[in-house]
Amino acid sequence: MAALYLVSQPDAHRFSILAEEFPVKLSAFNELSRDIRKAGIEIKHLVLLDNKIFIEQGCVELFLRRFGHELRGMRYTPAGRFARNIVTVRGIDVAWYSLLKEQDQ
């Protein structure tokens, strides 16, 4: 008989300023955030530890026009009445929230 063991996820690898890859990741994160701002896209939050940049939902169309050719992996996660949309650009997750549409009953 098989057993099911529920185990919490291991803690995500945290950045360490002593790690060799830290300056490279920080540089890529800063470069993308600068390019996003230069394109006129409003940044809501920068979360370096999670390697995520959150942008305003109203700027998504502009973001997709400007960075569409660099997109890698598009996904979304329901979060209550909202969906968290995430795309990867240059190895960094760019996210925004959009309102979920209710189904007609």
C-alpha positions, 0 to 999 in steps of 0.5 A: 500500500502506498503512503502519501507524505505531505512535505512543505516545499524547501525554502527557495534559494536566497541571494547572497551578496557573497555568491559569485552569481549575485553581481550577474543577477543584480546587473541583469535585474537592474538593466531590465528594470531600467529598460522597462522604465525607459519604455514608459512602463510604470513599475509597481514593485521590485522584488530582487529576492524573488527575481520579480518585477511587478508592473501596472496592469494598464501598462501591459499592452505597452510592455508586450509591444516593447518586450514581446520578442523577449518573452519566455514562458507565460503563465498565470495563477488565480489569486482570489478575484485576480489572476497573477500573470507572469512572463519571463524576460531575460531570466527575470519574472515580470508580473502584473495582476488582472481582474478575473472575469466571472462566468455567466450563469 
